[in-house]
């Protein structure tokens, strides 16, 4: 003889005249409530401390009804409501004297195995209750009190849960044996978690509220309390720039992040431009410069290093040219000005690449410095001496060269920067040295070398919103980075054009002219150079206005010279814009637009239709990306006979004139 499995039933907490049961399968004897009333009973039952929504979902899962219950509370209640409507579960009321339910029905023999013996009941005096919890997580840690009985040394888990947080579990830890001793326990949670897509922990953002604080021993002994997340007291805008390992100076080039090399970051001078623009637009803001290091090296050394990093940024922002240059001369390494020379090669197309960027000194580094000084003298009007060691005059010229690049980002001229800097208002103190206290990558590990931690953050505070202990925090920056009172919002970088304007130099047959010597008028006077192997001239956009005049000659015949005028203020949206971009690229029709298009099409080896709509996309791609398009001629329908190009090939050369 064997047994039918008895119907599953779960006693619901209530204080009315009748006991209530949640049933799956055949109901216990009593009055079965209709589905709407049953749903209200279940919702009412989950408002107490001893019975929660999870108790219902666990019951349904045990009954084989909810193994795939949705994760959000709203969806779970919808699933419960559907189960009530179809009769998969029900709520039964019966008198309290019959409230102890047993099943003694003997059924016919069958082949089912006997049921497992029931688990022994827990002692009635065992307790797990959260008696108090702060209603909100604000700048201070969340405080709560819980009461335990008969659970000493047993597993109890503390969790913080948010339905809107990925994975729902925001924080989790097991209580220690001392924390499970009988009695009341006062505890706190600092609210710091690592948010999705971030590396460093910070206070849980308000968007993830409301939350539940949960204590659980098992499905019977558990409790939870709700709290919300207070909005931060202040929002502070900031711009951050990063430093090479063990470097103290503001340099235009920095190493990629060691542990997250794909993390996008703007160039340091681009960030400086954004900070200057924001300061000019918000002159009421007080600026504080926070310096940081990674966790490699001694703590004392890192304190000094972070201070000097903040100082070099503050001096440049303020426009204190002499003090910045003196600071750079005192703290530089050979590798620092080699990085500047590499940047000048990339930014201005100068022949100043020193090769390696270490502290070694060789012929390539000497040649790069000599060319850098010559170019600075041409561009800036300086008088840098050749054949002498790096000195403060070099750093004064570097300051001016930084201004040239920053002004281009801001679409102004270097002479306009003092007016922007005049709007800057530094707090007192203006510099906070944070050392290695607040890394953003791998914050819990010591000895980590990481560029994203080697940073300076320029923060802009509304009047009256500086930290209460500004300049006296222990550790420095504690209120900003740990209190939760400040939400930091990174400034967007200002828009910028490509660093180089690239123009293809062609001869009268529309063929590129490799190694052609060229000269262009710039703000700083004539600019000379040599075209690359594809006949492309590279001209720094930072030095040119909206129109330029370009002259060039073949390397083997400087008597045959060509010239063109280029209008750079064009958007390429109209036929006129495409025509001007064609001329800028080296395809001028001398007043005949169709001729310009045909030249371009023949150059690319595609059918010469002479129609703007056939070339607009190719022209704009080349003009914007700086790379010659390579269309496949086989993708085009070739006419039987090419249209007349008016026999203009004899005078091609961008309005060229023999001289």
C-alpha positions in Angstrom: 0.0 0.0 0.0 1.3 3.5 -0.8 0.2 7.1 -0.4 -1.1 9.9 -2.6 1.1 13.0 -2.2 -1.0 15.3 0.1 -2.1 18.7 -1.3 0.3 21.5 -0.5 -0.9 24.2 1.9 0.7 27.3 3.4 -0.7 29.0 6.5 -1.2 32.7 6.0 -0.7 35.2 8.8 -3.9 37.0 9.9 -5.8 38.0 13.0 -9.4 37.5 11.9 -11.9 34.9 13.1 -10.9 32.4 10.5 -7.6 30.9 9.6 -6.4 31.3 6.0 -4.4 28.9 3.8 -2.8 29.2 0.4 -3.2 25.9 -1.4 -1.9 24.3 -4.5 -3.7 21.2 -5.8 -6.8 20.0 -3.9 -7.7 22.6 -1.3 -7.9 21.9 2.4 -11.5 21.7 3.7 -13.0 25.1 4.1 -14.4 28.1 2.1 -12.4 28.7 -1.2 -12.2 32.5 -1.8 -12.9 33.9 -5.3 -9.7 35.0 -7.1 -10.0 38.7 -6.6 -10.6 38.4 -2.9 -7.8 35.8 -2.6 -5.4 38.3 -4.3 -6.3 41.0 -1.8 -5.7 38.5 1.1 -2.3 37.6 -0.2 -1.3 41.3 -0.7 -2.5 42.1 2.8 -0.5 39.1 4.2 2.7 40.4 2.7 2.6 43.7 4.5 3.9 42.3 7.7 7.4 41.3 8.8 7.0 37.5 8.9 5.5 36.9 5.5 6.7 38.3 2.2 6.1 38.0 -1.5 9.0 35.7 -1.7 7.2 33.3 0.6 4.4 32.9 -2.0 6.8 32.6 -5.0 8.8 29.9 -3.1 5.6 28.0 -2.2 4.6 28.1 -5.9 8.1 26.9 -7.0 7.9 24.0 -4.5 4.5 23.1 -6.0 6.0 23.1 -9.5 4.1 26.3 -10.5 6.7 29.0 -10.4 10.1 27.7 -11.3 10.4 30.5 -13.9 8.6 33.3 -12.1 9.6 36.7 -13.4 12.1 38.7 -11.4 10.3 42.0 -10.8 7.6 42.2 -8.0 5.0 43.6 -10.5 5.5 40.6 -12.8 5.4 38.2 -9.9 2.0 39.5 -8.7 0.7 39.2 -12.2 1.7 35.6 -12.4 0.1 35.0 -9.0 -3.1 36.6 -10.1 -3.2 34.4 -13.2 -2.6 31.3 -11.1 -5.6 32.3 -8.9 -7.9 32.9 -11.8 -7.1 29.5 -13.4 -7.3 27.6 -10.1 -3.7 26.5 -10.0 -3.6 28.0 -6.5 -6.4 29.2 -4.1 -6.9 30.7 -0.7 -9.1 28.8 1.8 -10.7 30.0 5.0 -11.6 27.7 7.9 -12.4 28.0 11.6 -9.4 28.4 13.8 -10.1 25.2 15.8 -9.6 23.4 12.6 -6.5 25.4 11.6 -4.1 22.5 12.1 -4.3 20.8 8.8 -3.5 17.0 8.4 -4.3 14.6 5.6 -5.2 11.1 6.6 -6.9 10.0 3.4 -5.9 6.5 2.4 -6.1 5.9 -1.3 -5.8 2.8 -3.5 -2.4 1.3 -4.0 -0.4 2.5 -6.8 3.3 2.4 -7.9 4.2 5.8 -6.5 7.1 5.8 -3.9 6.2 6.9 -0.4 6.7 10.5 0.3 9.8 11.7 2.2 9.3 12.3 5.9 8.5 15.9 6.6 11.2 18.2 7.8 11.1 18.7 11.6 9.5 21.9 12.7 11.8 24.7 13.9 11.6 25.6 17.6 8.8 28.0 18.2 11.1 30.5 20.0 13.5 30.9 17.1 13.3 34.5 15.7 14.8 36.7 13.0 13.3 40.2 12.8 14.5 43.5 11.5 13.2 45.9 14.1 14.5 49.2 12.7 15.9 50.5 9.5 16.6 54.1 8.3 14.0 55.1 5.8 16.6 56.5 3.3 20.2 56.0 2.4 21.7 59.5 2.4 25.2 60.9 2.9 25.5 58.8 6.1 25.6 55.0 6.2 22.3 53.2 6.4 21.6 52.2 10.1 19.4 49.2 11.0 18.8 46.9 14.0 17.9 43.2 13.9 16.9 40.7 16.6 18.0 37.0 16.5 17.1 34.1 18.7 18.3 30.5 18.5 20.4 31.2 15.4 23.8 31.6 17.0 26.5 30.2 14.7 23.9 29.3 12.0 24.1 30.8 8.4 22.4 34.2 8.1 22.9 36.3 5.0 22.5 40.1 4.7 21.5 41.4 1.3 20.5 44.7 -0.3 18.1 44.1 -3.2 16.9 46.5 -6.0 14.6 45.4 -8.8 16.3 47.9 -11.1 19.9 46.9 -10.4 21.4 44.3 -12.8 21.0 40.9 -11.1 18.9 42.5 -8.3 21.4 41.8 -5.6 23.2 45.1 -4.9 25.2 43.9 -1.9 25.5 40.6 0.0 27.6 39.2 2.9 27.3 36.4 5.4 27.0 37.5 9.1 29.8 36.4 11.3 29.2 34.1 14.3 29.3 37.1 16.7 26.7 38.8 14.6 24.3 35.9 15.0 24.4 35.7 18.8 21.0 36.0 20.6 19.8 39.5 21.1 19.5 42.8 19.3 22.3 43.9 16.9 22.9 47.5 15.6 24.6 47.5 12.2 25.3 49.9 9.3 25.8 49.6 5.5 27.9 52.3 3.9 26.0 52.1 0.6 29.1 52.0 -1.6 28.9 49.6 -4.5 30.5 49.3 -7.9 27.9 50.4 -10.5 27.5 48.8 -13.9 30.2 49.9 -16.3 32.3 51.4 -13.6 35.5 50.3 -11.8 35.4 52.1 -8.4 32.7 51.8 -5.7 30.6 54.8 -4.9 27.4 55.5 -3.1 24.4 53.7 -4.7 22.8 56.0 -7.2 19.3 57.2 -6.6 18.0 55.7 -9.8 18.3 52.2 -8.2 15.9 52.9 -5.4 13.7 51.9 -3.7 15.6 49.0 -2.2 15.1 46.2 0.3 17.4 45.3 3.2 17.0 41.5 3.7 18.2 39.1 6.4 17.7 35.4 5.7 18.4 32.2 7.5 16.1 30.0 5.3 12.7 30.4 3.6 10.9 30.5 6.9 13.2 32.7 9.0 13.8 35.8 7.0 12.8 39.5 7.1 13.2 42.6 5.0 12.8 46.3 5.4 12.4 48.9 2.6 14.3 52.1 2.2 14.8 54.7 -0.5 18.0 56.4 -1.8 18.2 60.1 -1.2 19.2 62.4 -4.0 22.7 63.8 -3.6 22.9 67.2 -2.0 25.0 68.7 -4.8 25.9 68.0 -8.4 29.5 69.0 -9.3 30.8 69.2 -12.9 34.4 68.0 -13.4 37.0 67.4 -16.2 39.6 64.8 -15.8 43.0 64.3 -17.5 45.5 61.6 -17.1 49.3 61.3 -16.6 52.1 58.9 -17.6 53.7 56.8 -14.9 55.6 58.8 -12.3 55.2 62.0 -14.3 54.3 65.3 -12.7 53.8 67.6 -15.8 50.9 68.4 -18.0 51.8 66.5 -21.2 49.8 66.3 -24.4 50.4 62.5 -24.8 49.7 59.9 -22.1 50.0 56.1 -22.0 46.8 54.0 -22.7 45.2 52.5 -19.6 47.0 49.4 -18.5 44.0 47.3 -17.4 41.3 48.8 -19.6 43.1 49.8 -22.8 39.8 50.3 -24.7 38.5 53.0 -22.3 37.9 56.1 -24.4 39.5 59.3 -23.0 40.0 62.7 -24.6 43.5 64.2 -25.1 44.7 66.2 -22.1 44.7 69.5 -23.9 41.2 68.8 -25.2 40.1 68.4 -21.6 41.8 71.7 -20.7 39.8 73.4 -23.5 36.6 72.0 -22.1 37.4 73.3 -18.6 38.3 76.7 -19.9 35.1 76.9 -21.9 33.0 75.8 -18.9 34.7 78.3 -16.6 34.0 81.1 -19.0 30.3 80.1 -19.2 30.0 79.8 -15.4 32.2 82.5 -13.8 30.3 82.1 -10.5 31.8 78.6 -10.0 34.7 78.0 -7.6 37.3 75.6 -9.0 39.3 73.0 -7.1 41.9 70.8 -8.7 42.2 67.3 -7.2 45.4 65.4 -7.9 45.6 61.6 -7.8 48.0 58.7 -8.3 47.7 55.0 -8.7 48.5 52.7 -5.9 52.0 51.7 -7.1 54.9 53.2 -5.0 55.2 54.6 -1.5 52.2 56.5 -0.1 54.4 59.5 0.9 55.9 59.8 -2.6 52.4 59.5 -4.1 51.1 62.4 -1.9 53.8 64.7 -3.3 53.3 63.4 -6.9 49.6 64.1 -6.8 50.2 67.6 -5.5 52.6 68.4 -8.3 50.2 67.0 -10.9 47.4 69.2 -9.6 49.8 72.2 -9.5 50.8 72.0 -13.2 47.2 71.8 -14.3 46.2 74.8 -12.0 49.1 76.9 -13.3 48.2 76.3 -16.9 44.5 76.9 -16.4 45.3 80.2 -14.7 47.6 81.2 -17.6 50.6 81.7 -15.3 53.1 81.2 -18.1 56.3 81.9 -16.2 55.4 79.9 -13.1 54.2 76.9 -15.3 57.5 76.9 -17.2 59.6 77.2 -14.0 57.6 74.3 -12.5 58.1 72.2 -15.6 61.9 72.9 -15.7 62.2 71.9 -12.0 60.2 68.7 -12.3 60.7 67.4 -15.9 62.4 64.3 -17.1 63.9 63.8 -20.5 61.0 61.6 -21.5 58.6 64.6 -20.9 59.9 66.8 -23.6 60.3 63.8 -25.9 56.6 63.3 -25.5 56.0 66.9 -26.4 58.1 66.4 -29.5 56.1 63.3 -30.5 52.9 65.3 -30.1 54.2 68.2 -32.2 55.0 65.6 -35.0 51.4 64.3 -34.9 49.6 67.6 -34.3 51.6 69.9 -36.6 53.3 67.5 -39.0 56.7 68.5 -37.8 59.8 66.3 -38.3 60.2 66.1 -34.5 59.5 62.4 -33.7 62.2 61.4 -31.2 61.7 57.6 -31.6 61.5 56.1 -28.2 59.8 58.0 -25.4 62.1 56.9 -22.5 64.7 58.9 -20.7 67.6 57.8 -22.9 69.2 60.5 -25.1 70.5 59.8 -28.6 70.9 61.3 -32.0 67.2 61.0 -32.9 66.2 62.8 -29.8 68.8 65.6 -30.5 67.5 66.0 -34.1 63.9 66.1 -32.8 64.7 68.8 -30.3 66.7 70.9 -32.8 63.8 70.8 -35.3 61.3 71.5 -32.6 63.2 74.6 -31.6 63.5 75.7 -35.2 59.8 75.3 -35.8 58.8 77.1 -32.6 61.0 80.0 -33.6 59.2 80.1 -37.0 55.7 79.7 -35.6 55.8 81.6 -32.3 58.6 84.1 -32.9 60.7 82.8 -30.1 64.5 82.7 -30.1 65.2 79.3 -28.8 69.0 78.6 -28.9 70.3 75.4 -30.5 72.9 73.2 -29.0 72.0 73.9 -25.4 70.3 71.8 -22.7 66.5 71.9 -22.1 65.8 75.1 -20.3 63.0 77.3 -19.1 62.7 79.0 -22.5 61.8 75.7 -24.1 59.0 75.3 -21.6 57.8 78.8 -22.2 57.6 78.0 -25.9 55.7 74.7 -25.1 53.2 76.7 -23.0 52.6 78.9 -26.1 52.3 75.9 -28.4 49.7 74.3 -26.0 47.8 77.6 -26.3 47.8 77.3 -30.1 46.2 73.8 -29.8 43.7 74.7 -27.1 42.6 77.8 -29.0 41.9 75.6 -32.1 39.8 73.3 -30.0 37.8 76.4 -28.9 37.7 77.8 -32.4 39.4 81.0 -31.4 42.9 82.4 -31.5 45.6 82.2 -28.7 45.2 86.0 -28.0 41.6 85.2 -26.9 42.6 82.8 -24.1 43.4 85.4 -21.5 39.8 86.6 -21.6 38.6 83.1 -20.9 41.1 82.6 -18.1 40.0 85.8 -16.5 36.7 84.1 -15.7 38.4 81.5 -13.5 37.8 81.7 -9.8 39.9 79.3 -7.7 38.7 78.2 -4.2 41.1 78.4 -1.3 42.9 76.1 -1.2 42.8 75.6 -5.0 44.8 72.3 -4.9 43.9 69.1 -3.0 46.5 66.3 -3.0 44.6 63.0 -2.7 47.6 60.7 -3.2 46.5 57.1 -3.8 43.3 57.3 -1.7 40.7 57.3 -4.4 41.6 55.0 -7.3 38.9 54.2 -9.9 40.3 51.0 -11.2 40.9 48.0 -8.9 40.4 50.2 -5.8 40.8 47.4 -3.3 44.3 46.3 -4.5 47.6 47.9 -3.6 50.5 48.2 -6.0 48.4 48.6 -9.1 49.9 50.6 -12.0 47.0 52.2 -14.0 46.7 55.4 -16.0 43.0 55.9 -15.2 44.0 56.2 -11.5 46.9 58.7 -12.4 44.6 61.7 -12.9 43.8 65.3 -12.1 40.1 66.3 -11.7 39.1 69.9 -12.1 35.8 70.4 -10.2 33.4 73.3 -10.5 31.4 74.1 -7.3 28.4 76.3 -7.1 28.7 79.1 -4.5 28.3 77.7 -1.0 28.7 74.0 -2.1 32.3 73.4 -1.2 32.8 70.5 1.2 32.3 71.6 4.8 35.8 70.5 5.7 37.4 71.7 2.4 41.2 71.5 2.8 40.9 69.7 6.1 39.4 66.3 5.2 41.0 63.1 6.4 41.7 61.5 4.0 41.8 64.4 1.5 38.8 64.3 -0.8 36.7 62.2 1.6 33.5 64.3 1.3 33.7 64.4 -2.5 34.5 60.7 -3.1 32.9 58.9 -0.2 30.1 60.8 1.5 27.5 60.4 -1.2 26.7 64.2 -0.9 28.2 64.9 -4.3 27.3 63.5 -7.7 30.0 64.1 -10.2 29.1 64.8 -13.8 32.0 64.7 -16.4 32.1 67.6 -18.8 31.7 66.9 -22.5 34.8 67.8 -24.5 34.5 70.7 -27.0 34.1 69.9 -30.6 37.3 69.9 -32.7 38.3 69.5 -36.3 40.9 67.0 -37.5 44.4 68.0 -36.4 45.6 68.1 -40.0 44.2 69.4 -43.3 45.3 67.0 -46.0 45.3 68.2 -49.7 46.3 66.0 -52.6 48.8 67.8 -54.9 48.2 67.0 -58.6 50.0 67.8 -61.8 48.4 69.1 -65.0 47.4 65.5 -65.9 45.6 65.0 -62.6 48.3 62.7 -61.3 49.5 62.9 -57.7 52.9 64.4 -57.1 54.8 62.5 -54.4 57.5 64.5 -52.6 56.3 67.7 -54.1 57.5 70.8 -52.1 54.7 73.1 -51.0 54.1 76.4 -49.2 51.0 77.7 -47.6 50.1 81.0 -46.0 49.2 80.6 -42.3 48.5 82.8 -39.3 52.2 82.5 -38.4 53.5 83.2 -41.9 54.6 80.9 -44.7 54.4 77.1 -43.9 56.6 74.8 -46.0 56.6 71.0 -46.3 57.0 68.0 -48.6 54.1 65.9 -49.8 54.1 62.2 -48.8 54.4 59.2 -51.1 50.7 59.7 -52.2 51.2 63.3 -53.0 49.3 64.5 -49.9 50.3 67.7 -48.2 49.6 67.8 -44.4 48.8 71.3 -43.0 48.0 71.9 -39.3 44.4 73.1 -39.1 45.3 75.0 -35.9 47.4 77.4 -38.1 45.0 78.2 -41.0 42.0 80.4 -41.3 38.9 79.5 -43.4 40.8 80.1 -46.7 44.3 79.4 -47.7 46.5 79.8 -50.8 48.7 76.8 -51.6 51.7 76.7 -53.9 53.7 73.6 -54.9 56.3 72.3 -57.4 57.6 69.0 -58.5 60.7 67.9 -56.6 62.6 67.5 -59.9 61.4 70.6 -61.6 60.8 73.5 -59.3 60.4 75.9 -62.2 57.0 74.4 -63.0 54.9 75.6 -60.1 51.2 75.3 -59.3 48.8 77.1 -57.0 45.3 76.9 -55.7 42.9 78.7 -53.4 41.0 76.6 -50.8 37.8 77.7 -49.0 37.6 75.6 -45.8 34.2 76.9 -44.7 32.1 74.4 -46.5 29.7 71.7 -45.4 29.3 69.6 -48.5 25.5 69.6 -48.3 24.8 71.4 -51.5 26.2 71.1 -55.1 28.2 74.4 -54.4 29.6 72.9 -51.2 30.7 69.7 -53.0 32.3 71.8 -55.8 34.3 73.8 -53.2 35.4 70.6 -51.5 36.4 69.2 -54.9 38.6 72.3 -55.3 40.0 71.9 -51.8 40.9 68.3 -52.7 42.7 69.4 -55.8 40.0 69.1 -58.5 39.2 72.6 -59.8 37.0 73.0 -62.9 38.1 76.7 -63.5 34.5 77.8 -63.5 33.1 74.6 -65.1 31.6 72.4 -62.4 31.1 69.4 -64.7 34.8 69.5 -65.6 35.7 69.3 -61.9 33.5 66.3 -61.4 34.9 64.5 -64.4 38.5 65.1 -63.3 37.6 63.5 -59.9 35.9 60.6 -61.5 38.7 59.9 -63.9 41.2 60.1 -61.0 39.2 57.4 -59.1 38.8 55.3 -62.3 35.0 55.4 -62.4 32.6 56.5 -65.2 33.0 60.2 -65.9 29.4 61.3 -65.8 30.0 64.9 -64.7 27.1 64.7 -62.2 27.3 65.9 -58.6 25.0 63.3 -57.3 27.4 60.6 -58.6 30.3 61.9 -56.5 28.9 63.8 -53.5 29.2 60.9 -51.1 32.8 60.0 -52.3 33.9 63.6 -52.1 32.5 64.1 -48.6 34.0 60.9 -47.3 37.4 61.8 -48.6 37.1 65.4 -47.3 36.0 64.4 -43.8 38.0 61.2 -43.2 41.2 62.4 -44.9 41.5 59.1 -46.8 41.2 58.6 -50.5 38.1 56.5 -51.4 38.7 53.3 -53.4 35.5 52.5 -55.3 35.3 49.4 -57.4 35.0 50.3 -61.1 33.1 47.1 -61.8 30.3 48.4 -59.6 29.5 51.1 -62.1 27.6 51.1 -65.4 30.0 52.4 -68.0 28.6 54.4 -71.0 29.6 53.5 -74.5 31.3 56.9 -74.9 32.6 59.2 -72.3 31.1 62.7 -72.2 33.0 65.6 -73.5 35.2 67.1 -70.8 35.8 70.3 -72.9 39.4 69.4 -73.3 40.5 71.2 -70.2 43.2 68.7 -69.1 46.0 70.9 -70.5 45.4 73.5 -67.8 44.8 71.3 -64.7 46.6 72.2 -61.5 44.1 73.8 -59.1 44.0 77.1 -60.9 47.7 76.4 -61.7 49.8 79.0 -63.3 53.2 78.3 -64.7 55.8 80.5 -63.1 
